[in-house]
Amino acid sequence: MDKKFDQLNIHQKMELLIADMIEKEVRFRDALKEFQKIYIELAAKKYKGNRTKMAKALGLHRNTLHNRAKSLKIKKLPGG
């Protein structure tokens, strides 16, 4: 990855990504859905699919995490 990008803070990185999405006319709802899906999948990899640890780290109740994954059509969480 570009060294300049690595030096940006999370807000600046997200601004670049969002600007690109707006330029490509990605719908708000689709952007949120994709963000949530990737966020949960990456957390699943980190916590090896342990939903209790994932939920705690993400600040969600375990049932909320399960329901969100189901609504996003995440069939099987990586590592789980």
C-alpha positions as CSV (number, residue, x, y, z in Angstrom):
1,M,0.0,0.0,0.0
2,D,1.1,3.5,-0.7
3,K,3.2,5.0,2.1
4,K,1.3,8.3,2.0
5,F,-2.0,6.4,2.6
6,D,-0.5,4.5,5.5
7,Q,0.3,7.8,7.2
8,L,-3.3,9.0,7.0
9,N,-5.6,8.7,10.0
10,I,-8.7,6.6,9.8
11,H,-10.9,9.6,9.1
12,Q,-8.8,10.7,6.2
13,K,-8.7,7.2,4.7
14,M,-12.4,6.9,4.9
15,E,-12.9,10.3,3.3
16,L,-10.9,9.1,0.3
17,L,-12.9,5.9,0.0
18,I,-16.2,7.7,0.4
19,A,-15.3,10.4,-2.1
20,D,-14.6,7.6,-4.6
21,M,-17.9,5.9,-3.8
22,I,-19.8,9.2,-4.3
23,E,-18.0,9.7,-7.6
24,K,-19.1,6.3,-8.7
25,E,-22.6,7.0,-7.4
26,V,-22.7,4.1,-4.9
27,R,-26.0,4.3,-3.0
28,F,-25.8,5.2,0.7
29,R,-27.7,2.1,1.7
30,D,-25.4,-0.1,-0.4
31,A,-22.3,1.5,1.1
32,L,-23.5,1.0,4.7
33,K,-24.4,-2.6,3.9
34,E,-21.0,-3.3,2.4
35,F,-19.2,-1.6,5.3
36,Q,-21.0,-3.7,7.9
37,K,-20.4,-6.9,6.0
38,I,-16.7,-6.3,5.6
39,Y,-16.4,-5.1,9.2
40,I,-18.1,-8.3,10.6
41,E,-16.1,-10.6,8.3
42,L,-12.8,-9.1,9.3
43,A,-13.8,-9.3,13.0
44,A,-14.7,-12.9,12.5
45,K,-11.2,-13.6,11.1
46,K,-9.5,-11.8,14.0
47,Y,-11.6,-13.7,16.6
48,K,-11.6,-17.0,14.7
49,G,-15.4,-16.9,14.5
50,N,-15.9,-16.6,18.2
51,R,-19.1,-14.6,18.2
52,T,-19.0,-13.8,21.9
53,K,-15.5,-12.2,21.6
54,M,-16.6,-10.5,18.3
55,A,-19.7,-9.0,19.8
56,K,-17.8,-7.7,22.8
57,A,-15.1,-6.1,20.7
58,L,-17.7,-4.6,18.3
59,G,-19.9,-3.3,21.2
60,L,-22.9,-5.4,20.2
61,H,-25.0,-8.0,21.9
62,R,-24.2,-11.5,20.6
63,N,-27.7,-11.9,19.4
64,T,-27.6,-8.6,17.6
65,L,-24.4,-9.7,15.9
66,H,-26.0,-13.0,14.8
67,N,-29.1,-11.2,13.4
68,R,-26.9,-8.6,11.6
69,A,-24.8,-11.3,10.0
70,K,-28.0,-13.1,9.0
71,S,-29.5,-10.0,7.5
72,L,-26.3,-9.3,5.6
73,K,-26.5,-12.8,4.2
74,I,-23.1,-13.8,5.8
75,K,-23.7,-17.6,5.6
76,K,-20.8,-18.7,7.7
77,L,-18.5,-16.4,9.6
78,P,-14.8,-17.0,8.6
79,G,-13.1,-19.1,11.2
80,G,-16.4,-20.2,12.8
